[in-house]
Every structure is written in structure tokens, then in C-alpha cells.
Amino acid sequence: MLKRVLTAGAAFAVVLGSPAFAENHGGDDLRAEVMADMPGLIEVYKDLHANPELSFQEFKTAEKLAARARELGFEVTEGVGQTGVVAVMRNGEGPTVMLRADMDGLPVTEQTGLPYASKARGVPASGVESGIMHACGHDTHMAAWVGAAQLLAESKDEWSGTLVMILQPAEELGLGALAMLEDGLFERFPKPEYVLGFHDAAGAPAGFIGYAKGYALANVDSVDISVKGVGGHGAYPHTTKDPIVIASSIVMRLQTLVSRETNPLDSAVVSVGSFLAGAKHNIIPDEAKLQLTVRSYGEESRAALLEGIRRIARAEAMAAGLSDDMLPTVTVQEPYLPSTYNTPEFTEQVMAGLAERFGDRVKEVPPVMGGEDFGQFYLADPENIESLIFWVGGVPMEQYQASQRGEVELVSLHSPFWAPDAEAVIATATEAMTAATLDLMPKSGG
């Protein structure tokens, strides 16, 4: 997931001592079946963890998991959206449900010390060779995807409808879901009425489930500002129009977009991540460049932030005396990453079922300002698709409790040290995804 952290510690802390953590509220055999499959799923996880692949380079990952789906009886198509996989199982009349997992690793050199730590290296889109690691936990997502596929394939007498299970590339670039859609995901394959996904969380205890109704993750815009100036000798600044000073004024004024122009009850972020200018101590350059990340939820808020950035950049340059033909250029990268929206009634329906099964391990939590391209599937047809992505905590319980006492600090997703409690994440997510699917696809006449 793109640079996100689930900050739900307080929401989960109140139930750490609850016996519900181990209790099966569902009263069926599903949990026992999940646990019986866990040794094999952990082997899948370890293999995926040790052999990560970068965005749009998930060739071996896709191949091995596609083969697994074929063995289970799915109709499998590879190469959808470059490296994506679509596995379809038709099982009579009923709704179409899509389960999604993302496949790509990150250009991060692993430092977890795990015996199956990744030693892979590769070249991402930046062109800079790096180590590769599943620092965002996509390996747990894929292992749970396999777990749900196995259980659902083995229990066809318990559900009716069409199951579409997809493995999506390039979530970390925010481009994989769109690539699959543009390659005909909803035209070439059964179009879902319900779309489900999950993500591991580095801020919540292992095995706990968090969800948000409505907006769950933010719009993500990348904005480049090129500030022109008139360069010259640093000893004679009066002969120049200093783009560093102008750009600095832009950086400071941008902060007012959130603090003074955004309703305090709304959420927005404008962060300057890069400021590049000059090459020598005594030379005032003729250009400065800024790179921004801009986060919002609704389209109205997004439009206001982007227009505000353009306005501030122009105004600060004009205040410095630059002519109209030298005003800054503001470029908003396309495609941007749209916000992820959990349809409220559907979310309540699914989470009510999971709460019956998992008890106090299920909690509603605030939305986050991170990004996730899962929302693209809902936006492809918001009138006819219900959508939900939820979080499964991955922090080992002892470590989480120590963090609550102030004894340790938790690492974030994308950290080279992120090592989730894989067994808890995979077992919880497998059970949750399977149970939710069975509830959505009851046997005809049942």
C-alpha cells in the first residue's frame, strides 16, 4: 500500500485482554479448516517473502500462484494488466464476488533478520538498483488469497454464484488496478457485484480487524512546481530574482491551504517532499523545483487544494516581481490515485458478520491519508459495485503491548524492519475473506 500507516492503536488497546481474541463466535468448522491449512500457507508465505518481485515485474509470482489456482479448478488467465492474474470459478446461479490480493514488493533492502529474508535485487521504475522486499506485507495478502481460494474451492456445495479471484500487479505504483481494468477486467471476465480486499496493518495488534465506513484511504496527487528566477552571483543578490527565496515563500504559504482554507472538520495534507535548487555556494540559480504530495478525500476538496497550489505559486512569484512569462509551472501528475471508498451499508453488512465470528477483534477505526488503488474497482462502476477493504493487524502481540507501555516504537509499513506476525495475519484474513464470501453467496434455495 502506498505510504500508509493504520493509526488505530487506541481503538484496539481497550480489548487486548479480551478472551474474545481466541473465541470462535461463528460456531462452525471454518476456523479449524483454516488452521489445518496453515502449515502449507506458511510455506507459501515464506516462499513469496524470500522471492519478491517489483511492480509490473511479478512474473514468477504470478506464474506460481496461477498454477496453484488451476490445480484448484479455477479458469485462470494470466497477463491481465501486464502481469495480473484472473481466476474464475462458476458455481451456479448467484452473485459475482471478486477477491483481490496485490503482488508487488518494494525497492527496500530487508533488515528483518528472518531466516527466509529476501536477498533479491532489482531495478524499479526509478532506474536505481536496490534490494527488494515485501515491506508492505503483500506476501501475507497472497498467502491468504491462496487460503481463501482453497477453502472456497473445497466447499462448492456451500455457496452459489461466480467467484472471481484476482492477483493485481503494481499497487505500490498506484497503477496496477487501472492497468487490469484498461485490459478489460470487467469486460473479459464476469463483472462483480461485490469487491473485497484487505491489507495488513503495522499499527494494530496481530489478528485484529479494522475497518472504516465511507472514505477509508485518500486521493493521492503528486505535484511538481518549477519556480523560475534570474540567476547571478551570490555576492550581488540585488541583480537577481532569487528562485530559492520565492520557492521558500511558496513552501511556507502552502501550509495555509490546510490550516486556514480547509474546514477543520475535513482532512487534507499538503507536504513538500523535495526542494531542489542550485549547485554552488556563491551562485544564485535560475530555477528551483518542488515536489509535493497532496492528500484529500472528496473531489471538491481535491480541486480546492490543487487550485490553491496554483494560486499560491503564481502569487508569490508575482510578489517577487517576476513577469507573467516567468511565472511558475505547476504540473499535476496523471493518472492520480483516487480515494478508496467503502460503501457504507455493504461495509456494515460484512463487518456485522465478521463481528459475530471474531467478537471484539473487529473494530471501526478512522480513515487514513495513505493511498491504495483498490478503490479503482469501485470507481469503474459505482452504481453497481459494492466495495470494502479492511485492515488486519500484523504487530506481534507482545511487541504491540510493549509499544502501548512506551517501551518500544513500532516500525511502519515500507520499513526494512517490518516483519508481521504472518501466521496471525494469514489465518485471520483467510477466515475473514472466506466467511464474508460464503455469507454473500448463499447456496441457491438455502
C-alpha atoms as one frame of an Amber mdcrd trajectory, in Angstrom:
protein
   0.000   0.000   0.000   1.308   3.458  -0.823   2.933   5.010   2.272   0.209
   4.406   4.746   0.047   3.521   8.443  -3.033   2.376  10.308  -3.015   4.561
  13.425  -5.662   2.659  15.301  -3.724   1.718  18.411  -6.084   3.440  20.820
  -9.111   1.802  19.229  -7.640  -1.654  19.731  -5.944  -1.160  23.096  -9.194
  -1.454  25.065  -9.690  -5.089  24.066  -6.197  -6.532  24.372  -7.118  -8.616
  27.390 -10.412  -9.858  25.972 -10.946 -13.627  25.850 -12.755 -12.989  22.572
  -9.337 -12.997  20.897  -9.327 -16.792  20.922 -13.043 -17.418  20.793 -14.800
 -18.588  17.634 -18.100 -16.741  17.698 -19.142 -18.317  14.403 -19.772 -21.727
  15.889 -18.726 -23.613  12.730 -15.750 -25.585  11.494 -14.243 -22.885   9.275
 -11.558 -21.847  11.768 -10.478 -25.456  12.256 -10.192 -25.827   8.471  -8.103
 -22.673   8.266  -5.771 -23.884  10.985  -5.402 -27.240   9.266  -4.258 -25.406
   6.131  -1.861 -23.078   7.940   1.349 -25.150   7.636   1.004 -25.148   3.862
   0.033 -21.462   3.744   3.049 -20.507   5.825   5.258 -22.333   3.326   3.606
 -20.325   0.547   4.216 -17.148   2.537   7.889 -17.908   3.192   8.499 -18.623
  -0.482   6.799 -15.392  -1.535   8.641 -13.429   1.149  12.030 -14.765   0.078
  11.358 -14.134  -3.622   9.690 -10.726  -4.027   9.335  -9.007  -7.380   8.934
  -5.333  -8.192   5.890  -3.608  -9.674   4.939  -4.904 -13.133   7.782  -7.433
 -12.796   5.777 -10.061 -10.847   6.308 -12.769 -13.468   7.352 -15.732 -11.308
   4.948 -14.757  -8.525   2.028 -14.678 -10.947   3.090 -17.927 -12.606   3.338
 -19.973  -9.401   0.061 -18.678  -7.949  -1.786 -19.067 -11.261  -0.661 -22.710
 -11.317  -1.998 -23.129  -7.802  -5.395 -21.732  -8.806  -5.582 -24.054 -11.820
  -4.954 -27.036  -9.568  -7.957 -25.941  -7.504 -10.228 -25.940 -10.541 -10.318
 -22.233 -11.419 -10.349 -20.953 -15.000  -7.143 -18.926 -14.980  -5.958 -16.141
 -17.264  -2.503 -14.644 -16.880  -1.053 -11.407 -18.233  -4.066  -9.218 -17.453
  -2.815  -5.666 -16.999   0.722  -6.852 -17.825   1.309  -9.346 -15.001  -2.092
  -9.686 -13.316  -3.938 -12.974 -12.838  -7.698 -13.596 -13.002  -9.089 -16.876
 -11.650 -12.797 -17.604 -12.165 -14.942 -20.341 -10.631 -18.557 -20.603 -11.789
 -20.824 -22.455  -9.381 -24.435 -21.978 -10.434 -26.777 -19.029 -10.081 -25.982
 -16.257  -7.676 -23.950 -13.079  -7.222 -20.472 -12.435  -8.545 -17.895 -11.745
  -5.845 -14.329 -10.598  -6.512 -11.485 -11.117  -4.048  -8.271  -9.191  -4.664
  -4.670  -9.511  -3.485  -1.716  -7.404  -4.615   1.599  -8.956  -5.583   4.416
  -6.412  -5.819   7.331  -5.920  -3.483   9.208  -2.691  -2.796  12.729  -1.451
  -3.637  13.799  -1.902   0.001  16.769  -3.906   1.295  15.427  -6.211   4.001
  16.856  -5.955   7.533  14.430  -8.145   9.496  16.954 -10.918  10.181  14.351
 -13.558   9.304  15.817 -16.901   8.178  13.834 -16.563   4.939  14.642 -12.871
   4.432  14.778 -11.659   0.852  18.150 -11.355  -0.820  16.626 -10.335  -4.152
  17.771  -7.260  -6.032  16.290  -5.434  -8.964  15.787  -2.160 -10.787  12.499
  -0.304 -10.181  10.967   2.457 -12.285  13.426   4.970 -10.775  16.282   3.150
 -12.509  18.280   2.794  -9.284  19.205  -0.796  -8.371  18.050  -1.815  -4.922
  17.238  -4.723  -2.707  13.653  -5.979  -2.959  11.426  -6.759  -0.012   7.764
  -7.360   0.779   7.954  -4.433   3.180   4.244  -3.749   2.770   3.073  -7.271
   3.565   1.754  -8.232   0.151   3.177 -11.692   0.759   0.624 -12.159   3.557
  -2.104 -10.930   1.199  -1.210 -13.523  -1.419  -0.943 -16.353   1.107  -4.411
 -15.510   2.449  -5.660 -15.335  -1.159  -4.425 -18.898  -1.641  -6.040 -19.910
   1.632  -9.429 -18.482   0.670  -9.198 -19.998  -2.813  -8.530 -23.457  -1.344
 -11.379 -23.300   1.164 -13.914 -21.963  -1.325 -12.922 -24.478  -3.997 -13.332
 -27.300  -1.470 -16.750 -26.094  -0.280 -18.654 -25.531  -3.510 -21.682 -27.249
  -2.003 -21.938 -24.329   0.471 -22.120 -21.419  -1.970 -23.667 -20.480  -5.283
 -22.628 -17.871  -7.820 -19.433 -16.804  -9.562 -16.174 -16.299  -7.728 -13.540
 -14.072  -9.342 -10.168 -14.013  -7.613  -7.561 -11.600  -8.924  -3.871 -11.073
  -8.272  -3.091  -7.445  -9.009   0.295  -6.043 -10.007   1.870  -2.687  -9.203
  -0.185  -1.498  -6.257   2.889   0.309  -4.982   2.881   2.453  -8.121  -0.861
   3.016  -7.884  -1.195   1.748 -11.446  -1.966  -1.975 -11.262  -5.734  -1.876
 -10.721  -6.146   0.637 -13.535  -3.960  -1.497 -15.812  -6.186  -4.534 -15.229
  -9.356  -2.509 -15.804  -7.967  -1.000 -19.004  -7.091  -4.522 -20.135 -10.752
  -5.490 -19.914 -11.079  -6.893 -16.390 -14.795  -6.108 -16.244 -15.457  -6.871
 -19.931 -13.490 -10.073 -20.489 -14.422 -11.642 -17.150 -17.573 -11.744 -15.006
 -18.218  -8.307 -13.574 -18.518  -8.356  -9.773 -21.342  -7.040  -7.682 -19.130
  -7.198  -4.598 -15.399  -6.489  -4.310 -13.404  -7.441  -1.210  -9.798  -6.917
  -0.196  -7.670  -6.492   2.914  -4.323  -5.068   3.936  -2.042  -5.911   6.823
  -1.519  -3.080   9.324   1.658  -2.046  11.119  -0.179  -0.084  13.801  -2.595
  -2.708  15.122  -2.160  -5.937  17.089  -1.891  -9.182  15.175  -5.187 -10.798
  14.270  -7.381  -7.772  14.892  -9.598  -6.381  12.121 -10.122  -2.676  11.472
 -12.482  -1.019   9.030 -13.769   2.408   8.048 -17.156   3.163   6.523 -17.188
   5.572   3.600 -13.795   7.038   2.761 -11.073   4.698   4.001  -7.993   5.964
   2.130  -7.215   9.232   0.412  -6.830  10.760  -3.011  -3.092  10.952  -3.716
  -1.763  13.630  -6.062   1.871  14.184  -6.959   2.535  17.800  -7.891   5.679
  19.351  -9.402   6.359  23.085  -9.199   9.093  24.664 -11.298   9.986  28.130
  -9.982  11.862  30.333 -12.432  14.173  33.183 -11.491  17.096  35.266 -12.648
  20.396  33.798 -11.528  23.620  35.551 -10.653  26.442  35.992  -8.182  25.597
  35.356  -4.550  27.513  38.493  -3.571  25.193  40.691  -5.647  21.674  39.369
  -4.917  20.087  42.691  -5.931  20.896  41.854  -9.564  18.921  38.598  -9.399
  15.407  37.260  -8.842  16.182  34.512  -6.369  14.070  31.387  -7.089  15.160
  29.825  -3.773  13.579  32.668  -1.802  10.453  32.541  -3.976  10.169  28.774
  -3.629  10.699  29.054   0.135   7.827  31.528   0.330   5.674  29.090  -1.657
   6.529  26.260   0.745   5.506  28.306   3.785   2.336  29.685   2.199   1.230
  26.216   1.096   0.773  25.280   4.742  -2.165  27.690   4.956  -4.136  25.592
   2.486  -4.786  23.145   5.312  -4.532  25.405   8.362  -6.570  28.336   7.010
  -8.505  27.247   3.921  -9.676  23.715   4.784 -12.624  23.168   7.108 -11.168
  21.877  10.401 -13.686  19.020  10.245 -12.295  17.897   6.877  -8.970  16.183
   6.272  -6.205  17.269   3.943  -2.429  17.063   3.611   0.000  19.152   1.570
   3.596  18.038   2.107   6.696  19.189   0.259   8.903  16.160  -0.135  11.652
  17.593  -2.313  13.250  21.048  -2.761  15.999  21.146  -5.393  17.951  24.261
  -6.371  21.467  25.402  -7.096  24.858  23.719  -7.308  27.392  26.050  -5.646
  27.685  28.207  -2.524  28.032  31.568  -4.262  25.711  31.170  -7.229  22.053
  32.092  -7.128  20.394  29.659  -9.579  17.782  30.489 -12.166  15.381  27.705
 -11.154  14.114  25.846  -8.098  11.981  22.707  -8.164   9.493  21.452  -5.601
   7.798  18.058  -5.370   4.600  17.739  -3.352   2.266  15.018  -2.178  -1.333
  16.191  -1.778  -3.942  14.131   0.083  -7.710  14.579   0.276 -10.901  12.530
   0.300 -13.664  14.159  -1.759 -13.306  15.596  -5.243 -14.316  19.081  -4.086
 -11.530  19.141  -1.506  -9.039  17.826  -4.047  -9.955  20.503  -6.598  -9.662
  23.267  -3.972  -6.201  22.117  -2.880  -4.838  21.867  -6.415  -6.234  25.262
  -7.398  -4.818  26.736  -4.190  -1.358  25.410  -5.047  -1.509  27.052  -8.475
  -2.746  30.332  -6.994  -0.073  30.493  -4.287   2.756  29.647  -6.686   1.718
  32.397  -9.093   1.078  34.961  -6.367   4.430  34.504  -4.623   6.259  34.810
  -7.935   4.336  37.969  -8.792   5.087  39.409  -5.355   8.791  38.873  -6.096
   8.483  40.896  -9.269   8.552  38.151 -11.884   6.863  38.913 -15.183   3.920
  36.905 -16.480   6.107  34.871 -18.817   8.255  33.741 -15.863   5.536  32.550
 -13.513   5.962  29.040 -12.043   4.657  25.986 -13.827   2.549  23.611 -11.731
   2.170  20.065 -13.052  -0.248  17.550 -11.535   0.823  14.030 -12.477  -1.715
  11.826 -14.201  -3.206   9.425 -13.524  -3.663  10.399  -9.905  -4.617   7.839
  -7.278  -8.291   8.254  -6.319  -9.593   7.798  -2.808 -10.804   4.392  -1.650
 -14.466   4.316  -0.648 -16.059   1.553   1.385 -19.753   1.547   0.543 -21.350
   2.057   3.974 -24.270  -0.381   4.011 -22.180  -3.155   2.472 -19.392  -2.480
   4.950 -21.826  -2.692   7.858 -23.249  -5.949   6.490 -19.879  -7.658   6.090
 -18.462  -6.384   9.353 -21.544  -7.406  11.313 -20.950 -10.959  10.118 -17.259
 -10.795  10.994 -18.043  -9.337  14.417 -20.242 -12.351  15.150 -17.317 -14.571
  14.227 -14.374 -12.659  15.729 -16.053 -10.708  18.519 -14.069  -7.772  19.937
 -11.279  -8.364  17.445 -13.346  -6.288  14.967 -13.256  -2.507  15.426 -14.272
   0.527  13.399 -11.257   2.841  13.032 -10.637   6.268  11.468  -9.772   6.547
   7.778  -6.145   7.223   6.860  -4.451   9.611   4.453  -2.476   6.863   2.745
  -3.337   5.701  -0.746  -4.439   2.379  -2.228  -5.542   1.689  -5.799  -8.152
  -0.857  -4.667 -10.641   1.997  -4.986 -10.325   1.897  -8.783 -12.515  -1.219
  -8.948 -15.427   0.532  -7.248 -14.990   3.700  -9.315 -15.221   1.677 -12.534
 -18.977   1.314 -11.871 -20.019   2.902  -8.556 -23.715   2.468  -9.310 -23.467
  -1.315  -9.478 -20.482  -2.346  -7.333 -20.272  -2.637  -3.558 -16.736  -2.378
  -2.229 -14.836  -2.986   1.011 -11.194  -3.095   2.009 -10.331  -3.737   5.650
  -7.172  -3.974   7.728  -5.755  -6.964   9.577  -3.315  -6.089  12.338   0.148
  -7.561  11.999   2.100  -6.386  15.056   3.132  -9.329  17.277   1.087  -9.056
  20.465   3.999  -8.739  22.904   5.542  -6.027  20.758   2.235  -4.181  20.492
   1.669  -4.290  24.247   5.221  -3.024  24.835   4.539  -0.125  22.469   1.420
   0.768  24.436   3.568   0.936  27.583   6.018   3.242  25.793   8.825   0.707
  25.870   9.291   0.311  22.105   8.340   2.187  18.946   6.555   0.344  16.179
   8.007   0.382  12.677   5.809   1.374   9.773   4.899  -0.348   6.576   7.652
   0.121   3.972  10.260  -0.202   6.718  13.142  -2.630   6.101  12.379  -3.967
   9.604   8.663  -4.691   9.080   8.033  -8.337   9.985   4.356  -9.017  10.699
   3.069 -11.932  12.717   2.449 -13.744   9.457   0.536 -16.649  10.949  -1.959
 -14.364  12.687  -2.424 -12.153   9.615  -2.856 -15.042   7.184  -5.138 -17.085
   9.429  -7.360 -14.113  10.278  -7.546 -12.809   6.716  -8.175 -16.250   5.218
 -11.028 -16.879   7.621 -12.473 -13.389   7.204 -12.347 -13.384   3.397 -13.789
 -16.903   3.191 -16.549 -16.256   5.718 -17.557 -12.988   4.063 -17.706 -14.657
   0.650 -19.834 -17.527   1.946 -22.249 -15.031   3.508 -22.510 -13.115   0.234
 -23.051 -16.241  -1.880 -25.545 -18.485  -0.031 -26.472 -21.713  -1.738 -29.476
 -21.237  -4.029 -32.641 -22.126  -2.186 -30.780 -22.086   1.150
